[in-house]
Amino acid sequence: MAMLVYCVKIGKCLHPIMALQAILVHSTAQGGTIHKFTAKQGERFLGCYLGTCKFSNNIAEATADLASLEPSVKKSES
């Protein structure tokens, strides 16, 4: 498995902030996803919908962020 690492440059050295090994924790009927990542600061969550993504500090924040990215689904009246 490939691993992507975000780094910051401090002086002449690059220091890793977060190694990205995503774990899918939630998906929606509209196609949105929430992935969990492990960072030095603890777990981070990434909510994405149609290429727009936002990092959050917990699953509740990520769920709320994803809901704001996705269009609301209105059930048809029968």
C-alpha atoms as one frame of an Amber mdcrd trajectory, in Angstrom:
protein
   0.000   0.000   0.000   1.273   3.436  -0.911   1.616   6.004   1.838   1.378
   9.756   1.410   3.077  11.909   4.037   2.366  15.610   4.586   5.472  17.477
   5.732   6.401  20.971   6.828   9.769  22.523   6.128  11.533  23.759   9.257
  14.952  25.093   8.419  16.535  22.598   6.020  14.590  19.566   7.226  11.162
  18.248   6.380   9.193  17.033   9.372   6.227  14.714   8.791   2.903  15.923
  10.158   0.586  13.140   9.125   1.043   9.819   7.362  -2.059   9.271   5.295
  -3.381   5.741   5.499  -7.080   6.260   5.088  -9.698   4.022   6.667 -13.229
   4.436   5.325 -15.560   4.894   8.296 -18.750   6.139   6.618 -20.320   6.578
   3.189 -23.625   8.146   2.203 -26.273   7.333  -0.378 -25.281  10.495  -2.296
 -21.652   9.325  -2.571 -20.057  11.273   0.264 -17.345   9.605   2.348 -15.619
  10.037   5.688 -12.131   8.581   6.125 -10.109   8.349   9.341  -6.397   9.207
   9.429  -3.854   8.931  12.225  -1.828  12.079  12.886   0.653  13.137  15.542
  -2.131  15.233  17.058  -4.483  12.231  17.178  -7.136  10.972  14.823  -8.370
  13.255  12.035 -11.365  12.722   9.793 -11.762  13.755   6.174 -15.262  14.263
   4.808 -15.542  14.481   1.004 -18.271  14.972  -1.545 -17.621  15.357  -5.299
 -13.975  16.346  -4.803 -14.613  18.892  -2.066 -13.060  17.735   1.202 -12.628
  19.061   4.725 -10.552  17.775   7.661 -12.235  17.554  11.063 -11.070  16.664
  14.569 -13.814  14.127  15.313 -16.441  11.998  13.587 -19.321  14.261  14.701
 -17.689  17.320  13.082 -16.917  15.339   9.935 -20.526  14.134   9.707 -21.839
  17.702  10.072 -19.346  19.017   7.504 -20.295  16.294   5.041 -23.982  17.072
   5.503 -23.267  20.706   4.610 -21.379  19.661   1.448 -24.032  17.287   0.147
 -27.334  18.391  -1.331 -30.320  17.683   0.852 -32.399  14.736  -0.283 -36.131
  15.292  -0.216 -38.254  12.176  -0.194 -41.023  12.228  -2.768 -44.513  12.243
  -1.370 -46.580   9.156  -2.198
